[in-house]
C-alpha cells in the first residue's frame, strides 16, 4: 500500500489517504463517512449537500455545511418546501453557500417532492434510499482504484429518484451519498475505521 492510500495522523491513527492533514476532514472521516445515517431530514440534507457538491470537492461543501444549514433552515423539509422566489433571491446573495441557482431550485423542488413522499408515510425517504443498499459481504477495498464511482445500486437509486422528479441525483452523486450515509463502507483496509468492523 502506498502512502497516498493510508496516512498516519498526528494522533497515531491510520486513515484513508483522502483525509490528508485537514482536521475537519479527519473528524468527518472518523465520525460520519461510512456510518449508517437514518431519518428523512438527515437524508434530505445529505441529498441536498451531495447535489451542491457536484463538480466541486467535498471539503468545499463540508467547510460550508454550517452556512448551508443556517441558510436552509437546518434542512427542515417542510420549511425548505415552502420557499418562494424571495427565498431563492435571498439564497443567491448568501455567500455562506454555493450560489448556484439550478442547485438552489433543485433543493427546494426536492424538498417539495419529499414532503409528498413522507406525508402519508414518515420514514419513506429513509426506506427508499436504504432499499438500494448493496448486499453485505463485499470485500473491503485495498486501494482507491478498487472503489467505483458508480455501481448498479447507485444507478438504480438515481433512476428511481429521477422517476419521482428529484434533480441533481445522478448515479455518481448517489454513490457518494451511499458512501457518506453508510450504505457502503469504503474505508480502506488498514484504516482504523476498517479495523473496527
C-alpha beads as a LAMMPS data file, in Angstrom:
LAMMPS data file: protein, C-alpha beads

197 atoms
196 bonds

1 atom types
1 bond types

-500.0 500.0 xlo xhi
-500.0 500.0 ylo yhi
-500.0 500.0 zlo zhi

Masses

1 110.0

Atoms # bond

1 1 1 0.000 0.000 0.000
2 1 1 1.379 3.413 -0.925
3 1 1 1.485 6.378 1.408
4 1 1 -1.345 8.041 -0.516
5 1 1 -3.678 5.129 0.266
6 1 1 -3.347 5.264 4.077
7 1 1 -1.897 8.131 6.094
8 1 1 -0.829 8.113 9.730
9 1 1 -2.306 11.088 11.569
10 1 1 -0.614 13.104 14.296
11 1 1 -2.878 11.259 16.747
12 1 1 -1.363 7.906 15.704
13 1 1 -4.439 6.753 13.777
14 1 1 -4.144 5.365 10.257
15 1 1 -6.759 6.950 7.994
16 1 1 -7.859 6.800 4.387
17 1 1 -5.438 8.975 2.413
18 1 1 -8.038 11.491 1.230
19 1 1 -8.135 12.941 4.755
20 1 1 -4.631 14.354 4.318
21 1 1 -3.856 16.759 7.193
22 1 1 -7.195 18.594 7.301
23 1 1 -8.694 18.413 10.816
24 1 1 -12.303 18.804 9.649
25 1 1 -11.807 16.061 7.080
26 1 1 -10.331 13.827 9.799
27 1 1 -13.337 14.443 12.048
28 1 1 -15.747 13.770 9.172
29 1 1 -13.852 10.590 8.239
30 1 1 -13.770 9.348 11.827
31 1 1 -17.344 10.215 12.840
32 1 1 -19.518 10.302 9.726
33 1 1 -18.197 8.817 6.473
34 1 1 -19.325 5.220 6.172
35 1 1 -21.504 5.424 9.299
36 1 1 -25.154 4.439 8.862
37 1 1 -27.341 7.543 8.641
38 1 1 -31.110 7.286 9.001
39 1 1 -34.048 9.681 9.066
40 1 1 -35.885 11.622 6.387
41 1 1 -34.445 15.012 7.373
42 1 1 -30.795 13.897 7.655
43 1 1 -31.018 12.039 4.345
44 1 1 -32.734 15.000 2.665
45 1 1 -29.837 17.151 3.882
46 1 1 -27.372 14.603 2.524
47 1 1 -29.093 14.546 -0.899
48 1 1 -29.051 18.347 -0.934
49 1 1 -25.400 18.725 0.013
50 1 1 -24.281 15.979 -2.367
51 1 1 -26.176 17.811 -5.110
52 1 1 -24.394 21.058 -4.267
53 1 1 -21.095 19.158 -4.287
54 1 1 -21.485 18.051 -7.924
55 1 1 -18.484 19.453 -9.776
56 1 1 -16.744 20.570 -6.568
57 1 1 -14.660 18.935 -3.867
58 1 1 -16.445 17.575 -0.792
59 1 1 -14.229 19.598 1.552
60 1 1 -15.660 22.770 -0.050
61 1 1 -19.157 21.663 0.986
62 1 1 -18.067 20.336 4.362
63 1 1 -16.463 23.652 5.324
64 1 1 -19.650 25.468 4.299
65 1 1 -22.050 22.989 5.882
66 1 1 -22.802 25.214 8.913
67 1 1 -23.656 28.029 6.499
68 1 1 -25.815 25.726 4.389
69 1 1 -27.666 24.586 7.499
70 1 1 -28.286 28.164 8.600
71 1 1 -29.347 29.295 5.123
72 1 1 -31.681 26.325 4.565
73 1 1 -33.380 26.285 7.990
74 1 1 -31.482 23.202 9.130
75 1 1 -32.785 21.364 6.046
76 1 1 -36.169 21.001 7.727
77 1 1 -38.093 19.531 4.826
78 1 1 -41.363 21.433 5.319
79 1 1 -39.544 24.741 5.735
80 1 1 -37.485 24.347 2.557
81 1 1 -40.527 23.111 0.612
82 1 1 -42.311 26.373 1.479
83 1 1 -39.584 28.601 -0.001
84 1 1 -40.762 31.098 -2.592
85 1 1 -38.958 33.348 -5.072
86 1 1 -37.970 35.764 -2.283
87 1 1 -36.193 32.907 -0.504
88 1 1 -34.419 31.976 -3.731
89 1 1 -33.188 35.541 -4.185
90 1 1 -32.033 35.664 -0.555
91 1 1 -30.117 32.416 -1.035
92 1 1 -28.498 33.732 -4.212
93 1 1 -26.991 36.553 -2.133
94 1 1 -25.826 34.296 0.714
95 1 1 -22.072 33.786 0.463
96 1 1 -22.150 31.010 3.062
97 1 1 -23.450 28.599 0.415
98 1 1 -22.680 27.684 -3.197
99 1 1 -24.796 30.216 -5.067
100 1 1 -25.881 28.082 -7.987
101 1 1 -29.484 28.874 -8.941
102 1 1 -30.141 25.466 -10.510
103 1 1 -28.958 23.703 -7.357
104 1 1 -30.929 26.037 -5.079
105 1 1 -34.084 25.437 -7.119
106 1 1 -33.430 21.687 -7.168
107 1 1 -33.102 21.648 -3.369
108 1 1 -36.447 23.400 -2.986
109 1 1 -38.089 21.152 -5.569
110 1 1 -36.607 18.059 -3.935
111 1 1 -37.982 19.223 -0.570
112 1 1 -41.469 19.521 -2.077
113 1 1 -41.203 16.007 -3.509
114 1 1 -40.020 14.728 -0.135
115 1 1 -42.971 16.354 1.641
116 1 1 -45.284 14.471 -0.708
117 1 1 -43.327 11.243 -0.231
118 1 1 -43.347 11.281 3.572
119 1 1 -46.768 12.910 4.187
120 1 1 -48.620 9.603 4.486
121 1 1 -45.595 7.550 5.427
122 1 1 -42.957 9.180 7.652
123 1 1 -39.656 7.439 7.052
124 1 1 -40.419 6.833 3.385
125 1 1 -37.333 8.682 2.115
126 1 1 -35.153 6.716 4.530
127 1 1 -36.769 3.433 3.450
128 1 1 -36.441 4.313 -0.225
129 1 1 -32.746 5.163 -0.035
130 1 1 -31.843 2.194 2.167
131 1 1 -33.727 -0.195 -0.107
132 1 1 -30.847 0.303 -2.566
133 1 1 -28.099 -0.630 -0.105
134 1 1 -25.939 -3.349 -1.651
135 1 1 -25.889 -6.793 -0.119
136 1 1 -23.352 -7.301 2.644
137 1 1 -20.217 -9.290 2.026
138 1 1 -18.358 -7.121 -0.464
139 1 1 -14.605 -7.356 0.008
140 1 1 -13.058 -4.333 1.701
141 1 1 -11.108 -2.207 -0.796
142 1 1 -7.335 -2.264 -0.523
143 1 1 -6.695 0.722 -2.806
144 1 1 -8.603 3.713 -4.161
145 1 1 -8.509 2.101 -7.606
146 1 1 -10.856 -0.596 -6.275
147 1 1 -13.541 1.914 -5.270
148 1 1 -16.069 2.534 -8.047
149 1 1 -17.537 5.919 -8.942
150 1 1 -20.843 4.283 -9.889
151 1 1 -22.460 0.945 -9.030
152 1 1 -25.592 -0.817 -10.214
153 1 1 -27.181 0.147 -6.888
154 1 1 -26.322 3.846 -7.263
155 1 1 -27.623 3.774 -10.832
156 1 1 -30.868 2.171 -9.649
157 1 1 -31.268 4.705 -6.798
158 1 1 -30.594 7.571 -9.210
159 1 1 -33.136 6.180 -11.675
160 1 1 -35.824 5.858 -9.000
161 1 1 -35.244 9.335 -7.566
162 1 1 -35.282 10.846 -11.059
163 1 1 -38.506 8.955 -11.798
164 1 1 -40.014 10.671 -8.770
165 1 1 -38.798 14.052 -10.064
166 1 1 -35.677 14.635 -7.948
167 1 1 -32.824 16.602 -9.512
168 1 1 -29.036 16.563 -9.040
169 1 1 -29.229 12.885 -8.104
170 1 1 -27.040 11.305 -10.787
171 1 1 -25.503 7.865 -10.212
172 1 1 -22.069 9.235 -9.213
173 1 1 -23.678 11.664 -6.774
174 1 1 -25.794 8.841 -5.366
175 1 1 -22.744 6.629 -4.885
176 1 1 -21.113 9.470 -2.929
177 1 1 -24.295 9.617 -0.831
178 1 1 -24.128 5.847 -0.282
179 1 1 -20.552 6.226 0.983
180 1 1 -21.254 9.205 3.215
181 1 1 -24.517 7.779 4.619
182 1 1 -23.026 4.361 5.310
183 1 1 -24.936 2.285 2.765
184 1 1 -21.454 1.187 1.745
185 1 1 -18.267 1.211 3.794
186 1 1 -15.331 2.169 1.598
187 1 1 -12.777 2.703 4.360
188 1 1 -9.632 1.102 3.001
189 1 1 -8.050 -1.928 4.572
190 1 1 -5.547 -0.563 7.093
191 1 1 -7.696 2.432 8.055
192 1 1 -8.563 2.428 11.756
193 1 1 -12.274 2.618 10.873
194 1 1 -11.943 -0.526 8.773
195 1 1 -10.223 -2.304 11.636
196 1 1 -13.275 -1.600 13.844
197 1 1 -15.611 -3.613 11.590

Bonds

1 1 1 2
2 1 2 3
3 1 3 4
4 1 4 5
5 1 5 6
6 1 6 7
7 1 7 8
8 1 8 9
9 1 9 10
10 1 10 11
11 1 11 12
12 1 12 13
13 1 13 14
14 1 14 15
15 1 15 16
16 1 16 17
17 1 17 18
18 1 18 19
19 1 19 20
20 1 20 21
21 1 21 22
22 1 22 23
23 1 23 24
24 1 24 25
25 1 25 26
26 1 26 27
27 1 27 28
28 1 28 29
29 1 29 30
30 1 30 31
31 1 31 32
32 1 32 33
33 1 33 34
34 1 34 35
35 1 35 36
36 1 36 37
37 1 37 38
38 1 38 39
39 1 39 40
40 1 40 41
41 1 41 42
42 1 42 43
43 1 43 44
44 1 44 45
45 1 45 46
46 1 46 47
47 1 47 48
48 1 48 49
49 1 49 50
50 1 50 51
51 1 51 52
52 1 52 53
53 1 53 54
54 1 54 55
55 1 55 56
56 1 56 57
57 1 57 58
58 1 58 59
59 1 59 60
60 1 60 61
61 1 61 62
62 1 62 63
63 1 63 64
64 1 64 65
65 1 65 66
66 1 66 67
67 1 67 68
68 1 68 69
69 1 69 70
70 1 70 71
71 1 71 72
72 1 72 73
73 1 73 74
74 1 74 75
75 1 75 76
76 1 76 77
77 1 77 78
78 1 78 79
79 1 79 80
80 1 80 81
81 1 81 82
82 1 82 83
83 1 83 84
84 1 84 85
85 1 85 86
86 1 86 87
87 1 87 88
88 1 88 89
89 1 89 90
90 1 90 91
91 1 91 92
92 1 92 93
93 1 93 94
94 1 94 95
95 1 95 96
96 1 96 97
97 1 97 98
98 1 98 99
99 1 99 100
100 1 100 101
101 1 101 102
102 1 102 103
103 1 103 104
104 1 104 105
105 1 105 106
106 1 106 107
107 1 107 108
108 1 108 109
109 1 109 110
110 1 110 111
111 1 111 112
112 1 112 113
113 1 113 114
114 1 114 115
115 1 115 116
116 1 116 117
117 1 117 118
118 1 118 119
119 1 119 120
120 1 120 121
121 1 121 122
122 1 122 123
123 1 123 124
124 1 124 125
125 1 125 126
126 1 126 127
127 1 127 128
128 1 128 129
129 1 129 130
130 1 130 131
131 1 131 132
132 1 132 133
133 1 133 134
134 1 134 135
135 1 135 136
136 1 136 137
137 1 137 138
138 1 138 139
139 1 139 140
140 1 140 141
141 1 141 142
142 1 142 143
143 1 143 144
144 1 144 145
145 1 145 146
146 1 146 147
147 1 147 148
148 1 148 149
149 1 149 150
150 1 150 151
151 1 151 152
152 1 152 153
153 1 153 154
154 1 154 155
155 1 155 156
156 1 156 157
157 1 157 158
158 1 158 159
159 1 159 160
160 1 160 161
161 1 161 162
162 1 162 163
163 1 163 164
164 1 164 165
165 1 165 166
166 1 166 167
167 1 167 168
168 1 168 169
169 1 169 170
170 1 170 171
171 1 171 172
172 1 172 173
173 1 173 174
174 1 174 175
175 1 175 176
176 1 176 177
177 1 177 178
178 1 178 179
179 1 179 180
180 1 180 181
181 1 181 182
182 1 182 183
183 1 183 184
184 1 184 185
185 1 185 186
186 1 186 187
187 1 187 188
188 1 188 189
189 1 189 190
190 1 190 191
191 1 191 192
192 1 192 193
193 1 193 194
194 1 194 195
195 1 195 196
196 1 196 197
